[in-house]
Amino acid sequence: MFQRDLRDAQIEPVDEEGRVLDFHGQRTTFITSLARADVAPAKAQRLARHTDINLTMGVYTDLQLEDLHAASSEPSGTAPG
C-alpha cells in the first residue's frame, strides 16, 4: 500500500544517495520525533501499536549523539524549551 501511494504521488522510493523511503523508515521518524519531544516511552509504544517496548525503543528510536548531549545538559526534573 505505501509503495503504491509513492508511485501514485510520483515519489521515487530511493533517492540519489541510495536512501530508501519505506513504511518502517516513516515509523522510525515518527517514534524518534516522539522521543525527542520527551513523550514517555510507554505512550510512544501505544501510539506505535507495539506490544513490546523493546521494539519501540530499541528498533524504531534513532537518537543521535546531539540528542543525548542535549538531554545530559538539562538539569534534572526540567523539560527542555
Secondary structure as a PSIPRED ss2 file (coil, helix, strand):
# PSIPRED VFORMAT (PSIPRED V4.0)

   1 M C   1.000  0.000  0.000
   2 F H   0.000  1.000  0.000
   3 Q H   0.000  1.000  0.000
   4 R H   0.000  1.000  0.000
   5 D H   0.000  1.000  0.000
   6 L H   0.000  1.000  0.000
   7 R H   0.000  1.000  0.000
   8 D H   0.000  1.000  0.000
   9 A C   1.000  0.000  0.000
  10 Q C   1.000  0.000  0.000
  11 I C   1.000  0.000  0.000
  12 E C   1.000  0.000  0.000
  13 P C   1.000  0.000  0.000
  14 V E   0.000  0.000  1.000
  15 D C   1.000  0.000  0.000
  16 E C   1.000  0.000  0.000
  17 E C   1.000  0.000  0.000
  18 G C   1.000  0.000  0.000
  19 R C   1.000  0.000  0.000
  20 V E   0.000  0.000  1.000
  21 L C   1.000  0.000  0.000
  22 D C   1.000  0.000  0.000
  23 F H   0.000  1.000  0.000
  24 H H   0.000  1.000  0.000
  25 G H   0.000  1.000  0.000
  26 Q H   0.000  1.000  0.000
  27 R H   0.000  1.000  0.000
  28 T H   0.000  1.000  0.000
  29 T H   0.000  1.000  0.000
  30 F H   0.000  1.000  0.000
  31 I H   0.000  1.000  0.000
  32 T H   0.000  1.000  0.000
  33 S H   0.000  1.000  0.000
  34 L H   0.000  1.000  0.000
  35 A H   0.000  1.000  0.000
  36 R H   0.000  1.000  0.000
  37 A C   1.000  0.000  0.000
  38 D C   1.000  0.000  0.000
  39 V C   1.000  0.000  0.000
  40 A C   1.000  0.000  0.000
  41 P H   0.000  1.000  0.000
  42 A H   0.000  1.000  0.000
  43 K H   0.000  1.000  0.000
  44 A H   0.000  1.000  0.000
  45 Q H   0.000  1.000  0.000
  46 R H   0.000  1.000  0.000
  47 L H   0.000  1.000  0.000
  48 A H   0.000  1.000  0.000
  49 R C   1.000  0.000  0.000
  50 H C   1.000  0.000  0.000
  51 T C   1.000  0.000  0.000
  52 D C   1.000  0.000  0.000
  53 I H   0.000  1.000  0.000
  54 N H   0.000  1.000  0.000
  55 L H   0.000  1.000  0.000
  56 T H   0.000  1.000  0.000
  57 M H   0.000  1.000  0.000
  58 G H   0.000  1.000  0.000
  59 V H   0.000  1.000  0.000
  60 Y C   1.000  0.000  0.000
  61 T C   1.000  0.000  0.000
  62 D C   1.000  0.000  0.000
  63 L C   1.000  0.000  0.000
  64 Q C   1.000  0.000  0.000
  65 L H   0.000  1.000  0.000
  66 E H   0.000  1.000  0.000
  67 D H   0.000  1.000  0.000
  68 L H   0.000  1.000  0.000
  69 H H   0.000  1.000  0.000
  70 A H   0.000  1.000  0.000
  71 A H   0.000  1.000  0.000
  72 S H   0.000  1.000  0.000
  73 S H   0.000  1.000  0.000
  74 E C   1.000  0.000  0.000
  75 P C   1.000  0.000  0.000
  76 S C   1.000  0.000  0.000
  77 G C   1.000  0.000  0.000
  78 T C   1.000  0.000  0.000
  79 A C   1.000  0.000  0.000
  80 P C   1.000  0.000  0.000
  81 G C   1.000  0.000  0.000
